[in-house]
Amino acid sequence: MTKHFINLTNGIEALEEYDFNIENISFIRIQSSHFESHKFDEVLYELDHNFLMHLALGYYCKIYDYGARAETAKALRIGVEWIKFVLNKRWLEKKYVPIIKYKIVTNYFEEQYKKISNRTKKKLDYYKKYLNIEDEILLEGINGTTLMDNKPEFYKSILLNKIKPNK
């Protein structure tokens, strides 16, 4: 089964592009600014608990995001590879070769991995007891391009149009 995660904020555009069952989507926030400031530990620590549980249980998780000035959103281009690298190492005790822009970045990720705090390791390790996967973290980033970066009213209108809360 597939679980869909909309990365805030630009990923909200995916609600217009794809025909989602609203009950099967969740929101996640992987901040590209964390990668720009080399806060790789923060990216992991801030991962949503539902997201981590679904990955551990073996769901195929897709994260949707839209890049503002690039074909691939940085949160996905770097984030998905970082998450797969770390979870393969911690949960499956196996190597994963991360590739960003056609370059292998294993050495850089190893450096960042050494900086992961104990609180983050503890959070990630909590889900290991629920693993229902043997050899693969089922995670994919779905990219798009946006011209609407930094336009919160645009994203709010999509949410109000696509998600109708019960009153």
C-alpha positions in Angstrom: 0.0 0.0 0.0 1.2 3.5 -0.8 1.1 6.4 1.6 1.4 9.9 0.2 3.2 12.7 2.1 2.8 16.3 0.9 5.9 18.3 1.8 5.0 21.8 3.1 4.7 24.2 1.6 5.3 23.9 -2.2 4.3 20.3 -2.2 0.7 21.4 -1.7 0.5 21.9 -5.5 0.4 18.1 -5.8 -3.1 18.2 -4.5 -4.1 19.8 -7.8 -2.0 17.6 -10.0 -2.8 14.2 -8.6 -6.1 12.5 -7.9 -5.5 11.6 -4.2 -7.9 9.9 -1.9 -7.7 12.7 0.8 -7.9 10.1 3.6 -4.6 8.6 2.3 -2.5 11.7 2.4 -0.4 13.2 5.2 1.7 16.3 5.5 5.4 16.4 6.3 7.9 19.2 6.5 11.4 18.6 5.3 13.0 22.0 5.2 15.5 22.7 2.4 17.0 25.4 4.5 18.3 22.6 6.9 20.4 21.2 4.0 21.6 24.7 3.1 22.8 25.2 6.6 24.1 21.6 7.0 21.6 20.7 9.7 21.2 17.1 8.6 20.5 16.0 12.2 17.6 18.4 12.4 16.1 16.9 9.2 16.0 13.5 10.8 14.8 14.7 14.2 11.9 16.6 12.8 10.6 13.7 10.7 7.0 12.9 11.4 6.2 9.9 13.6 3.5 8.6 11.2 6.0 8.8 8.4 8.6 6.8 10.2 6.1 4.2 11.4 4.8 3.7 7.9 8.3 3.3 6.5 9.1 0.8 9.3 5.9 -1.2 8.6 6.9 -1.5 4.9 4.5 0.9 3.3 5.6 2.5 0.1 5.9 6.2 1.0 5.9 9.0 -1.6 6.9 12.5 -0.7 5.6 15.2 -3.1 7.4 18.6 -3.4 7.9 21.3 -6.0 11.1 23.2 -6.5 11.1 26.9 -6.9 14.1 27.4 -9.1 15.0 23.9 -9.9 13.4 20.9 -11.5 13.9 18.9 -8.3 13.1 20.3 -4.8 16.2 20.3 -2.6 14.2 18.8 0.2 13.7 15.7 -2.0 16.8 15.7 -4.1 18.9 15.6 -0.9 16.4 14.6 1.7 15.1 11.4 0.3 18.7 10.2 -0.3 19.7 11.2 3.2 16.7 9.5 4.8 17.4 6.3 2.8 21.1 6.4 3.7 20.5 6.7 7.4 17.5 4.3 7.7 19.3 1.6 5.7 22.3 2.0 8.1 20.3 2.1 11.3 17.4 -0.2 10.6 18.7 -2.7 8.1 22.4 -2.5 8.9 23.2 -2.3 5.2 24.9 0.2 2.9 23.0 2.5 0.7 24.8 4.4 -2.0 23.3 8.0 -2.1 23.4 9.8 -5.4 22.7 13.5 -5.9 22.9 15.1 -9.3 24.6 12.0 -10.7 27.3 12.1 -8.0 27.9 9.5 -5.3 27.8 11.4 -2.0 28.6 8.6 0.4 31.6 10.3 2.0 29.7 13.5 2.7 26.8 11.6 4.2 29.1 9.5 6.4 30.5 12.8 7.8 27.0 14.0 8.5 26.0 10.7 10.0 28.8 10.9 12.6 27.2 14.2 13.7 23.7 12.7 14.4 22.8 13.4 18.0 21.9 10.7 20.5 18.3 12.1 20.8 17.9 11.6 17.0 19.4 8.1 17.0 17.1 7.2 19.9 14.1 8.5 17.9 15.0 6.6 14.8 15.9 3.4 16.7 12.5 3.4 18.4 10.9 2.2 15.1 13.3 -0.6 14.5 11.3 -2.9 16.7 8.3 -2.5 14.3 10.3 -3.3 11.1 8.3 -5.3 8.6 10.9 -4.9 5.8 13.8 -7.1 5.0 16.0 -5.3 2.4 14.6 -2.0 1.2 13.3 1.3 2.5 10.3 2.0 0.3 10.6 5.7 -0.2 10.4 7.9 -3.3 10.3 11.6 -4.0 7.9 12.9 -6.6 9.0 16.3 -8.0 7.6 19.2 -9.8 8.4 22.8 -10.5 6.5 25.8 -9.1 6.3 29.4 -9.9 4.3 30.1 -6.7 7.0 29.9 -4.1 6.4 32.2 -1.1 2.7 32.7 -2.0 0.9 31.3 1.1 -2.5 32.5 0.0 -2.2 30.4 -3.2 -1.4 27.3 -1.1 -4.2 28.0 1.4 -6.7 28.2 -1.5 -5.6 24.8 -2.8 -6.0 23.3 0.7 -9.5 24.9 1.2 -10.6 23.7 -2.2 -9.3 20.1 -2.0 -9.7 19.3 1.7 -13.1 19.8 3.1 -13.1 19.4 6.9 -16.3 18.1 8.5 -18.0 20.9 10.4 
